[in-house]
Amino acid sequence: MPLEKHPLQNEFPQHQSRIQQLHASNDNFARLSDKYHQLDKEIFEIEQQKLINDENYLEQLKLRRLQLKDQLYHMLDKDLT
């Protein structure tokens, strides 16, 4: 299975302009988004280079990325419905 990065713009293509808007205007969204991208980069590098043998650690990172993605989605979806 090929390795992939998971940027928010690819995860939520329907919200690209909203991502940019919130990143510029909402400090909490910007902070969480930056954490998400940093975590995504770390996961990709670990998987690409097989830097660790601890699958539990990698799964914890992926779970945290998923939690951040969920938080960010709720912020994106808020006020749109």
LINMO-V83656 format. One record per pair of residues at least 12 apart in sequence whose C-alpha atoms are under 10 Angstrom apart, sorted by the first residue. I is the first residue (numbers start at 0). J is the second residue. D is the distance in Angstrom with one decimal. If there is no record, write none. Layout:
I&J&D  I&J&D
This chain:
1&47&9.5  2&43&7.1  2&44&9.6  2&46&7.4  2&47&7.0  3&39&9.5  3&40&9.9  3&42&9.7  3&43&7.0  3&46&9.5  3&47&9.3  4&36&9.2  4&39&6.5  4&40&7.1  4&41&9.9  4&42&8.5  4&43&6.2  4&44&9.5  5&35&9.3  5&36&8.1  5&38&10.0  5&39&6.4  5&40&8.6  5&42&9.8  5&43&8.8  5&64&9.6  5&68&9.9  6&32&9.5  6&35&8.3  6&36&6.5  6&37&10.0  6&39&7.5  6&40&9.1  6&68&9.8  7&32&8.0  7&35&8.3  7&36&7.9  7&39&9.8  7&68&7.9  7&71&8.8  7&72&9.2  10&68&8.7  10&72&9.5  11&68&9.7  11&72&8.1  11&75&9.2  14&72&9.2  14&75&7.1  14&76&8.5  15&75&9.7  17&74&9.7  17&75&6.6  17&76&9.1  17&79&9.8  18&32&8.9  18&71&9.0  18&72&9.6  18&74&9.5  18&75&7.0  20&75&9.8  21&71&10.0  21&74&8.6  21&75&7.9  25&74&9.9  27&71&9.7  27&74&9.7  28&70&9.0  28&71&6.9  28&74&7.4  28&75&9.0  29&71&9.6  31&67&6.8  31&68&8.8  31&70&8.3  31&71&7.2  32&67&7.8  32&68&8.4  32&70&9.6  32&71&7.1  34&63&9.9  34&64&8.6  34&67&8.0  35&63&8.5  35&64&5.9  35&65&8.7  35&66&9.2  35&67&6.1  35&68&7.1  35&71&8.9  36&64&8.6  36&67&9.8  36&68&9.9  37&64&9.4  38&60&7.1  38&61&8.2  38&63&8.2  38&64&6.4  38&67&9.5  39&60&8.6  39&61&8.1  39&63&9.8  39&64&6.8  39&65&9.8  41&57&9.6  41&60&8.5  41&61&9.9  42&57&7.1  42&58&9.4  42&60&6.9  42&61&7.2  42&64&9.0  45&57&8.0
